[in-house]
Amino acid sequence: MTASLTRAIKLFGTDIPPAESRTLKAGALSAELEAGNLRYIRYGGVEVLRALSYVVRDAVWGTYAPVFSNMKIDEQADRFEVSYDAKCADDAQSISYSARIVGTADGKLFFEGEATALSDFSSNRVGFVTLHGPDGGDVEILHVDGSVEKSEFPKEVMPWQPFFDIRAMTHEPAPGLKVTCRMEGDTYETEDHRNWTDSSFKTYVRPLAAPAPFVTRANDKFSQSVSLEIVGPVPTSAGTSDQAQKIRIGEAAGMMPRIGLGVHPRRTASALAVGDALKALAPQVLVCHMDPGAGHGAEDLKRFKALGEQTDAGLALELIVPCEGDYRDELKSVGDVIAKSGIQFEAIAVAPGPDLIAGRPFSDWPSVPPLDDLYDQARKVFPGLPIGGGSFSFFTELNRRRPNPEKIDYLTHVTAAIVHAADDYSVIETLTAIPYVTDTARTIAPGLPYRVGPSAIGARHTPFGGDPTPNPEGNRVTMVRLDPRQRGLLGAAWYLGYIARMAEAGVDVLSMASPTGEFGVIHQQMEFPQVWFDEAGGVFPAYHVLRGAAQAAGQARHKVTLNNPDQIQAYAWRSDGKMTLWVANLTAQEQSVEIEGMPGLEGRIRVLDESAFEACAAGSDGFDGTANKAMTDKISLGAYAIAVLEAEI
């Protein structure tokens, strides 16, 4: 008997609910309280701070999930106060902290925490993290020594920290509204979180130049605090959350990207087993991962070749050069194996194996050959093939170790949505960081073709080397391959938003997800549970989103203007006398959407939502069967729902 298909499984791919959230208000000041921390701190509806959190991380940067007790919330018209105790522990160590939050109607907010080590506690960070939104603007920095620096949040994604030795930061999120954030208890500094597609600038306690990890001795205590002071008139122009979302389709603006899927050797057998569904998805490219240092070789190439023949897709290779010996010999050895296999790649990107490990500030970069030499040798081994350069892990590594654009034929990098936070809000927020990343990438290699991916919600690598931590329970945790939302409507909405953002950026090839496995869009039995699907089988909602994007590849893309791109994302394309609009609701709330610019009311609408979930999961054609609505210029979308409007021109 098939397990019950609950609403949570439809939305999130798991029955584990999201963390409970509560809105706190004191006059014009408001904030969302979630898991003891604050997000979306607003004044008169204007965001003044993206988030304010007390975090505890272990010696390898894992983030503890606190166990809370004595939670007390007192909310009045002009004041709110929250207090609680929390404990973070694993088998080796533990620490506790007490926190207090106070907000008042005069625009003041105070968050303090006192920690006590219950054992010797090794950590890379214990204390406050403050997030400013990604849009930048002027900022005034009060340094620890009392000096004042007038600066601005960088527009391009900055590889290293823009601000150091911070005591306070003052910015204006709206004209005449001055917000000062003062941080006590240690020295703070800021990094550009957009490097990892986090939608923020993060100011954190304890400089990265300090020794890490550090040990707090048993019974030692320390205190920190963050205070926020807002000065200026209460904004009156902020939009309301219940206003209709508006989409306007404009003129033709470039072409839709070719669509690819990622293929790892450990999942080629399962990918070959779902050949019919994979062929129906019809990707233009399969990005094949090969790491000779991990034992990948001739048998893996044989399966890559079979997948290409099965799908009629082009094959691109991302080749890790181990650099454990002479890189020239390593490249030649791989080239010989590829030549003997008979496989034909359309492009090959190369990267040194040590570059998969993040180069941290104030630390030595791993010893690797000069990138120019690596690319030159790749050209000798693979004559006539386009050679790509960049990063197979995160954009950060590309940004910090930039290739010479004269030595490569295309630029490439990957993103993941759960590097620093894994709650539903933060996953969706990563989409707003995409334009900053793509704009910065264009400055690294102006005019070169740009290939992104294979990207996913989950992370293929950790910044610290080694495989990501297993997550068979399907929890919402950072830096894991297996994220349950890959199987839910939220995942489908995220992928649609990702496609829309990358298409707008003019990416040439966009690769996402995988046929099967942790990043899969087609169900196959795995070593980890896939709730409901293990009995029902079929395809995940994201399958239909990627299939739709593959159908659009190479067609004329039309500009889409949105009044609230953080809540709704969309892209439009035209071909064969038809205009097609894909729309995603990026929120858990129902959204009313008004559409302007569709060429007429002759056509159809398909909707992938909770009511259509089971039918769409049945197979590759499941989504086509939902076309039972007449064309209209107003639609309503449920939580994380997808709609496709197709109109005759």
C-alpha positions in Angstrom: 0.0 0.0 0.0 1.4 3.4 -1.0 2.2 5.8 1.8 -0.1 8.7 2.4 0.7 11.6 0.1 0.5 14.5 2.6 0.6 18.2 1.8 4.0 18.5 3.3 5.4 15.8 1.0 3.9 17.7 -2.0 5.4 21.0 -1.0 8.7 19.9 0.5 9.4 16.3 -0.4 9.3 15.4 3.3 6.8 15.2 6.2 9.2 17.2 8.3 7.5 20.6 8.7 9.3 23.9 8.4 10.3 25.7 11.5 7.5 27.7 13.1 7.6 31.4 12.6 5.9 34.2 14.4 5.7 37.9 13.5 6.6 40.3 16.4 5.5 43.9 16.3 6.1 47.0 18.2 4.6 50.0 16.5 6.2 50.3 13.0 8.9 47.8 14.0 8.4 44.2 13.0 10.5 41.0 12.8 9.9 37.3 12.1 11.0 35.1 15.1 12.1 31.7 13.9 14.2 29.1 15.8 15.2 31.8 18.4 16.5 34.2 15.7 15.1 37.2 13.8 14.7 37.6 10.0 13.1 40.4 7.9 13.4 43.2 10.4 11.3 45.9 9.0 10.2 49.5 9.9 7.0 50.7 8.3 7.2 47.7 6.0 10.7 48.6 4.8 13.4 46.0 5.4 16.2 47.5 7.5 18.0 44.2 8.2 17.7 40.8 6.5 18.4 38.8 9.6 20.0 38.8 13.0 21.0 35.4 14.5 22.9 33.8 17.3 24.7 30.8 15.8 26.9 28.0 17.1 29.2 26.2 14.7 31.5 23.3 15.2 35.2 22.9 14.4 34.5 22.0 10.7 31.8 24.8 10.3 28.8 22.6 10.8 25.9 24.5 12.3 24.2 23.1 15.5 20.5 23.0 15.8 19.8 24.4 19.3 17.5 22.7 21.7 15.4 25.5 23.3 13.9 25.7 26.8 12.2 28.4 28.9 11.0 30.3 25.8 9.0 33.3 26.8 7.3 35.9 24.5 5.7 39.0 25.7 4.2 41.2 23.0 2.4 44.5 23.5 1.4 47.3 21.1 4.6 49.3 21.7 7.0 46.6 22.8 8.0 43.0 22.5 10.4 40.9 24.5 11.6 37.3 23.9 13.9 35.3 26.2 15.0 31.7 26.1 17.7 29.2 27.0 19.4 27.0 24.4 21.8 24.1 24.3 24.0 22.9 21.5 25.6 19.5 21.9 27.1 16.5 20.1 28.8 13.3 21.4 32.0 15.2 22.1 31.1 18.6 23.5 28.3 20.9 24.6 27.6 24.6 25.2 24.5 26.5 26.4 23.4 30.1 26.0 20.7 32.4 27.3 19.3 35.0 24.9 17.1 38.1 25.3 15.4 40.1 22.5 13.7 43.5 23.1 12.0 45.6 20.4 10.3 49.0 21.0 8.0 51.2 18.9 10.6 54.0 18.9 12.7 52.0 16.4 15.1 50.2 18.8 16.0 46.5 18.9 18.3 44.8 21.3 19.5 41.1 21.1 22.0 39.8 23.7 23.4 36.4 24.3 25.5 34.9 27.1 27.2 31.5 26.5 28.6 29.0 28.9 30.7 26.1 27.8 29.5 22.9 29.5 32.6 21.1 28.4 35.7 22.2 26.5 34.1 23.4 23.3 35.9 23.6 20.0 34.3 25.9 17.5 34.8 28.2 14.5 32.1 30.6 15.6 29.8 31.2 18.6 27.8 34.3 18.6 26.1 36.9 16.4 25.7 37.1 12.6 24.0 40.1 11.1 22.7 40.1 7.5 22.2 43.2 5.4 20.2 42.8 2.2 22.0 42.3 -1.2 21.1 45.6 -2.8 24.0 47.5 -1.4 24.2 51.3 -1.1 26.2 53.6 1.1 27.4 52.5 4.5 29.3 54.2 7.3 31.6 51.9 9.3 32.5 52.7 12.9 35.7 50.7 13.6 36.8 49.2 16.8 39.5 51.8 17.2 36.9 54.6 17.0 37.7 55.7 13.4 34.9 56.2 10.9 34.9 55.0 7.3 32.4 56.1 4.7 32.1 53.4 2.1 29.5 51.4 0.2 28.4 47.8 -0.1 30.0 46.5 -3.3 27.9 46.2 -6.5 30.0 43.4 -7.9 30.4 40.3 -5.8 33.6 40.9 -3.8 35.9 37.9 -3.5 37.2 38.8 0.0 35.8 40.8 2.9 34.9 44.4 2.1 34.9 45.6 5.8 37.1 44.7 8.8 37.4 45.6 12.5 33.7 46.7 12.8 31.9 48.0 15.9 28.9 49.6 14.1 27.4 50.0 10.6 25.0 52.7 9.5 23.0 52.7 6.3 19.8 54.2 4.8 17.4 51.5 3.4 15.0 54.3 2.5 15.5 58.1 2.0 15.8 59.8 5.3 15.7 56.5 7.3 19.0 56.0 9.1 19.7 52.6 10.6 22.6 51.9 12.9 23.6 48.4 13.9 26.1 48.2 16.8 27.8 44.9 17.7 29.5 44.4 21.0 31.5 41.6 22.7 34.2 41.0 20.1 35.5 42.3 16.8 33.3 41.9 13.7 33.9 41.8 10.0 31.8 41.5 6.8 32.0 39.1 3.9 30.0 39.2 0.6 27.6 36.3 1.0 26.5 36.6 -2.6 29.6 34.5 -3.4 27.6 31.5 -2.3 24.3 32.9 -3.7 23.2 33.9 -0.2 21.1 37.0 -0.6 23.0 39.2 1.9 26.2 40.8 3.2 27.1 38.9 6.4 28.7 40.6 9.3 30.0 38.0 11.8 31.7 37.8 15.1 35.4 36.9 15.4 37.6 37.7 12.4 38.7 35.0 10.1 42.3 36.0 10.7 42.0 34.8 14.3 43.1 31.2 15.0 40.4 28.7 14.2 39.0 26.5 15.5 39.2 28.0 19.0 38.5 26.3 22.3 36.3 27.7 25.1 37.2 26.0 28.3 34.5 24.3 30.4 32.5 26.7 32.6 33.9 29.8 30.8 31.3 32.4 30.0 31.2 35.2 27.4 28.6 37.7 26.3 27.8 39.5 23.1 25.0 41.9 22.0 23.7 43.6 18.9 21.6 46.8 19.1 19.6 48.4 16.2 18.6 52.0 16.2 16.3 53.4 13.5 16.0 57.2 13.1 13.7 58.9 10.7 10.1 59.1 9.5 8.1 55.9 9.3 8.0 54.9 5.6 4.5 55.0 4.0 5.1 53.7 0.5 6.0 50.0 1.3 3.8 47.6 -0.6 1.4 45.2 1.1 1.8 41.5 1.0 -1.8 41.0 -0.4 -1.3 43.1 -3.5 -1.7 41.3 -6.9 1.5 40.1 -8.5 2.0 41.7 -12.0 3.8 40.2 -15.0 4.4 42.1 -18.2 5.8 40.4 -21.2 7.9 42.7 -23.4 10.0 42.6 -26.5 12.3 39.8 -27.7 15.6 39.8 -25.7 18.0 37.1 -26.8 17.7 33.4 -26.8 16.8 30.8 -24.3 19.8 28.7 -23.1 20.5 25.1 -23.9 19.6 22.9 -21.0 21.8 20.3 -19.4 21.7 17.7 -16.6 24.7 16.7 -14.5 25.8 13.0 -14.5 28.1 11.6 -11.9 29.8 8.2 -12.3 28.1 6.8 -9.2 24.6 7.5 -10.8 25.2 6.5 -14.4 23.6 3.0 -14.0 20.4 4.4 -12.5 20.3 7.1 -15.1 20.5 4.4 -17.9 17.6 2.6 -16.2 15.3 5.5 -16.6 16.0 6.0 -20.3 12.5 6.6 -21.5 11.8 9.4 -19.1 15.2 10.9 -19.6 14.8 10.9 -23.4 11.4 12.6 -23.0 13.0 15.3 -20.9 15.3 15.8 -23.9 18.2 17.8 -22.5 20.6 19.3 -25.0 23.6 18.5 -22.9 24.8 16.0 -20.3 27.6 17.4 -18.1 29.8 14.4 -17.2 31.9 14.5 -14.1 35.3 12.7 -14.1 37.9 12.6 -11.4 40.7 10.2 -12.1 41.9 10.7 -8.5 38.6 9.1 -7.4 39.1 6.1 -9.7 36.9 7.3 -12.6 38.0 5.8 -15.9 37.1 3.8 -19.0 34.0 2.1 -17.6 32.5 5.4 -16.6 33.2 6.9 -20.1 31.4 3.9 -21.6 28.3 4.6 -19.6 28.5 8.4 -20.4 28.6 7.4 -24.1 25.6 5.2 -23.7 23.7 8.0 -22.0 24.5 10.3 -24.8 23.3 7.8 -27.4 20.1 7.1 -25.4 19.2 10.8 -25.1 20.7 12.3 -28.3 22.2 14.9 -26.0 25.7 16.4 -26.5 28.3 15.5 -23.9 30.4 18.0 -22.0 33.1 16.9 -19.6 34.1 18.5 -16.3 37.5 17.0 -15.7 39.2 17.2 -12.3 43.0 17.1 -12.7 44.2 15.6 -9.4 47.6 17.4 -9.4 48.9 14.6 -7.2 51.8 14.2 -9.6 52.8 16.0 -12.8 49.6 17.5 -14.1 50.9 17.1 -17.7 51.2 13.3 -17.2 47.7 13.2 -15.6 46.1 15.0 -18.5 47.8 12.9 -21.1 46.7 9.7 -19.3 43.1 10.8 -19.2 43.3 11.9 -22.9 44.5 8.5 -23.9 41.6 6.8 -22.1 39.1 9.2 -23.7 40.6 8.6 -27.1 40.4 4.8 -26.8 36.8 5.0 -25.6 35.5 6.6 -28.8 33.4 9.1 -26.9 32.9 12.5 -28.4 32.7 15.5 -26.1 31.5 18.9 -27.3 33.5 20.7 -24.7 35.9 20.0 -21.8 36.3 22.1 -18.7 39.4 21.4 -16.5 40.1 22.3 -12.9 42.8 21.4 -10.4 41.6 19.0 -7.7 42.9 21.1 -4.8 40.7 24.0 -6.1 37.6 22.1 -4.9 38.7 23.2 -1.4 37.9 26.8 -0.6 40.8 29.2 -0.3 40.1 30.9 3.0 41.1 34.5 3.8 44.5 34.8 5.4 45.4 31.2 4.5 47.7 29.7 1.8 46.0 28.6 -1.4 46.5 24.9 -2.2 49.6 24.2 -4.3 48.5 23.8 -7.9 50.1 24.5 -11.3 49.4 27.9 -12.9 46.0 27.8 -14.5 47.4 29.2 -17.8 49.7 26.2 -18.0 46.9 23.8 -17.1 44.7 25.2 -19.9 47.6 25.1 -22.4 48.2 21.5 -21.7 44.5 20.7 -22.0 44.5 22.2 -25.5 47.5 19.9 -26.4 45.7 16.8 -25.1 42.2 17.7 -26.6 43.0 19.6 -29.8 40.1 21.3 -31.5 37.8 21.1 -28.5 36.5 24.2 -26.6 38.4 24.3 -23.2 36.5 25.7 -20.3 37.8 27.2 -17.0 36.3 28.1 -13.7 35.0 26.2 -10.7 33.2 22.9 -10.2 32.3 23.7 -6.6 31.1 27.2 -5.9 31.2 30.6 -7.6 33.4 31.7 -4.7 36.4 29.7 -5.9 36.0 31.1 -9.4 35.8 34.7 -8.0 38.9 34.2 -5.8 41.0 32.4 -8.4 40.0 34.0 -11.7 41.1 32.3 -15.0 42.8 34.3 -17.7 40.0 34.7 -20.3 42.5 34.5 -23.1 43.4 31.0 -22.2 39.9 29.5 -22.2 36.9 29.2 -24.5 34.2 29.5 -22.0 33.6 30.2 -18.3 31.8 27.9 -15.9 30.8 27.6 -12.3 28.2 25.9 -10.1 25.9 27.1 -7.4 24.1 25.5 -4.5 21.2 26.9 -2.4 22.1 25.5 1.1 25.6 26.5 1.8 25.0 28.7 4.9 21.3 28.3 5.6 18.8 25.6 4.7 15.4 26.9 5.8 12.7 27.4 3.1 13.0 31.2 3.0 16.8 31.2 2.6 16.6 28.6 -0.2 14.2 30.8 -2.2 16.2 33.9 -1.4 19.3 32.5 -3.2 17.5 33.3 -6.5 17.8 37.1 -5.8 21.6 36.8 -5.6 21.9 35.3 -9.1 22.0 38.6 -11.1 24.9 39.8 -8.9 26.8 36.5 -9.6 26.2 36.5 -13.3 27.1 40.2 -13.7 30.3 39.6 -11.8 31.1 36.5 -13.9 30.7 38.6 -17.1 33.4 41.0 -15.8 35.8 38.0 -15.2 35.5 36.8 -18.8 34.0 39.5 -21.0 32.5 38.2 -24.2 33.2 34.5 -23.6 30.4 31.9 -23.7 29.1 31.3 -20.2 28.0 27.8 -19.0 26.5 27.4 -15.5 26.1 24.2 -13.6 25.2 21.5 -12.9 23.6 23.4 -10.1 20.9 22.2 -7.6 19.5 23.1 -4.2 21.9 20.5 -2.7 25.6 20.9 -2.6 27.9 18.6 -4.7 30.9 19.5 -2.6 31.7 21.2 0.7 34.1 24.2 0.8 36.4 22.2 3.1 37.1 19.1 1.0 35.6 15.6 1.3 32.1 14.5 0.6 29.0 16.4 2.0 27.5 14.9 5.1 24.9 12.2 4.4 21.3 13.3 5.1 19.1 10.1 4.7 16.5 11.5 7.1 15.8 14.4 4.6 16.3 17.2 7.1 16.7 20.8 6.1 20.5 21.1 6.8 23.3 22.9 5.1 26.0 21.6 2.8 24.4 18.2 2.0 23.8 16.5 -1.3 20.4 15.2 -0.4 17.8 17.9 0.1 14.2 16.7 0.2 12.8 19.8 -1.5 14.3 18.4 -4.7 11.2 16.2 -4.8 8.6 18.8 -3.9 6.8 21.8 -5.4 9.2 24.1 -3.6 12.1 22.5 -5.6 10.2 22.9 -8.8 9.5 26.6 -8.1 13.2 27.1 -7.2 14.3 25.6 -10.5 11.9 27.7 -12.5 13.2 30.8 -10.8 16.8 29.7 -11.4 16.0 29.2 -15.1 14.4 32.6 -15.3 17.2 34.4 -13.6 19.9 32.6 -15.7 18.1 33.1 -19.0 17.8 36.8 -18.2 21.5 36.9 -17.7 22.1 35.4 -21.1 23.7 32.2 -20.0 24.6 30.0 -23.0 24.2 26.6 -21.4 22.4 26.0 -18.1 22.8 22.6 -16.5 20.9 21.6 -13.4 20.0 18.6 -11.3 20.7 15.0 -12.5 18.6 12.2 -13.9 18.5 10.3 -10.6 19.9 10.3 -7.2 20.3 13.1 -4.6 19.9 15.7 -7.4 17.5 13.6 -9.5 14.3 14.6 -11.2 13.3 11.0 -12.0 12.6 8.4 -9.2 14.8 5.3 -8.9 15.2 3.2 -5.8 18.3 4.5 -3.9 20.2 3.8 -0.7 18.2 6.6 1.0 14.5 6.8 1.4 12.4 9.0 -1.0 9.1 9.2 0.9 6.0 8.3 -1.1 7.9 8.0 -4.4 9.6 4.8 -3.2 6.2 3.1 -3.5 4.6 5.3 -6.2 7.6 5.8 -8.5 7.4 8.4 -11.3 9.0 11.8 -11.7 9.4 14.8 -9.4 7.8 18.2 -10.1 11.2 19.6 -11.1 11.2 17.2 -14.0 8.4 19.0 -15.8 10.1 22.4 -15.2 13.4 21.2 -16.7 11.6 19.5 -19.6 9.8 22.8 -20.4 13.1 24.7 -20.3 14.6 22.1 -22.7 11.7 22.6 -25.1 12.5 26.4 -25.0 16.2 26.0 -25.7 17.4 28.2 -28.6 14.1 30.0 -29.0 13.5 33.7 -28.8 13.3 34.8 -25.1 11.0 37.7 -24.3 11.7 40.2 -21.6 9.5 39.7 -18.5 9.0 42.5 -16.0 7.7 41.6 -12.5 6.5 43.9 -9.7 7.8 41.6 -7.0 10.4 39.2 -8.3 11.1 37.8 -4.8 7.7 36.3 -4.7 7.0 35.4 -8.3 9.4 34.4 -11.1 8.6 33.9 -14.8 10.1 33.6 -18.2 8.6 33.8 -21.7 9.6 32.5 -25.1 8.1 32.5 -28.6 8.3 29.9 -31.4 6.1 28.5 -34.2 3.3 31.0 -33.8 3.0 30.5 -30.0 4.0 32.5 -26.9 4.7 30.4 -23.8 4.9 31.9 -20.3 6.2 29.9 -17.3 5.3 31.3 -13.9 6.3 30.1 -10.4 4.9 31.1 -7.0 8.0 31.3 -4.8 6.0 31.6 -1.6 3.9 29.3 0.7 0.9 31.7 0.3 -1.6 31.8 -2.5 -0.8 34.5 -5.0 -3.0 36.4 -7.5 -1.2 37.1 -10.7 -2.2 39.6 -13.4 -0.5 39.1 -16.8 0.0 41.7 -19.5 1.4 41.1 -22.9 0.1 37.6 -23.8 -0.9 37.9 -27.5 -4.5 36.8 -27.1 -6.9 34.6 -25.2 -6.7 31.6 -27.6 -4.7 29.0 -25.9 -4.4 26.9 -22.7 -3.1 26.9 -19.2 -1.5 24.0 -17.3 -1.0 24.2 -13.5 1.3 22.1 -11.4 0.1 22.4 -7.8 -1.0 20.3 -4.9 -4.1 19.1 -6.6 -2.2 18.1 -9.7 0.8 16.6 -7.9 -0.1 13.0 -8.1 -1.1 13.1 -11.8 2.1 15.0 -12.7 4.2 12.5 -10.7 2.9 9.6 -12.8 5.2 10.1 -15.7 6.7 12.4 -18.3 3.4 13.3 -19.8 1.6 13.8 -16.5 1.8 17.6 -16.6 0.4 17.7 -20.2 -2.8 16.2 -18.8 -3.5 19.2 -16.6 -4.3 21.5 -19.5 -8.0 22.0 -18.7 -8.2 25.7 -18.2 -9.0 28.3 -20.8 -6.5 31.2 -21.4 -6.9 34.2 -19.1 -4.9 37.2 -18.0 -5.5 36.5 -14.3 -4.5 33.4 -12.5 -4.3 32.2 -8.9 -1.4 30.1 -7.8 -1.2 28.1 -4.6 1.9 27.4 -2.5 5.0 27.0 -4.7 2.7 26.3 -7.7 3.8 26.4 -11.4 1.6 27.6 -14.3 2.3 27.5 -18.0 0.3 29.7 -20.3 0.5 29.0 -24.1 -1.2 31.4 -26.5 -1.5 31.4 -30.2 0.1 34.5 -31.9 
